[in-house]
Amino acid sequence: MAVTTQFIVQPYRLNKRGKLEAEPAVAASSAENAKQRAQKLSDSRAGVIAFQIAVDAEMGDYGEPVTLARYGTLPEEMD
């Protein structure tokens, strides 16, 4: 199987203790679609990041994520 590019939007919310918590990731159809979804979600979430990643599902290999857009507060490892 060939390497494919996946586009992901990862929203975050603040839990009851005020800590960031990841919500389920959302798949997007393109880089532009991921950016648009991230921007829309940013109005109602503590933070959102959109990224793309190269995936070889057959081999289980993942490339380095490339950030497309970021909004709000994100976990420290994403800074």
N, C-alpha and C positions, 0 to 999 in steps of 0.2 A: 504494500500500500504506500502511496505517496505521502509526502509531508503536506499537511493542510494548515491553513491559518484560521484560528478561531478568534472571534471577537467577543469579549466578555465585559459586562457591566457589573461591578460589585458595589452594592449599597451597604452603608453602615448606619446603625441607629444607636442612640444612647439607651442603655438598659436602666433599670430602676436605681441602680447604684451610681449612675452617671458614667459608666464605662462604655467604650465603643464595643459594639457587637455586630458581627457580620450577619447580614440577611442573606437569603438565597441569591446566588449569582444569576444573572440574566444573560442569555445568549443573544447576540446581535448578528445581523446578516452582513454587515460591512463596517468598516472603520467609521464612516459618516453616521451610520445608524447607531453605532455604539456611543458616539459623541452626543448625538441628539437625545438618546435615552438617558444618558448620564445627566445631561443638563436638565431634563424634565424631572428626574428623580431628585435632583439637588434641592428643589424647593421644599421637599417634605422629608428629607433625610439629614442626618448629622454630617454625612460625607458620602461621596460617590467617586469611584475611580473606574475609568474605562481603559481597557488595554487589549492588545492583541498578542497572540502567542502561537508559535509554530509547533505543531503536534504531529508526531508519527505514532498513530494509535497502535499499529501493528507491533512496533518495537517498544512502545511505552516511553518514548523519548519526548521531552518537552524542551523547547528553546527558552531563552530569556524573555520575560514579558516586556513589551514595549508600551509605555504609557501613552494613551491618546488624549485623555482629558482627566482632570481631577478637580473636585469641588469640596469645599467644607473641610471638616476635620477627619483625618485619616490616621490609622495606626502608625506609630513611630517608624516601623520598619519600611514604610512606604514613603518616607520623607527623603 
